[in-house]
């Protein structure tokens, strides 16, 4: 029974995510704006009442019973409210393979000693290279500026 209920909850969250995408509210920035607008009491958390009002205000189609299931899934720590991290963890769209590949390439480049962590020592060399690059660009910009 628990597996069926979890699958139902995840399907409902996916349905809400898809409705948000159709309304142009699929990116992280738009979802964070949506969260702030639902947080009517400015507590930085959304209670069930706020989620219900927010879902209706956005014109998302979901029954009260289904919304309770969604709320239960989003409220991971079971404290009766959904904080921003809980909200985003489930509603943000998954990253594309291309984006994951770019992030992994950037990580690999920054992880100079290849220990699987980016540490301050790893960044020192990269920051120096970055500042040299910026300095070269600024010099070129100033050399070709009209006075």
Helices and strands as residue ranges (DSSP letters): H 2-22, H 28-38, E 45-46, H 48-57, H 64-74, E 82-83, H 84-91, H 97-110, H 120-143
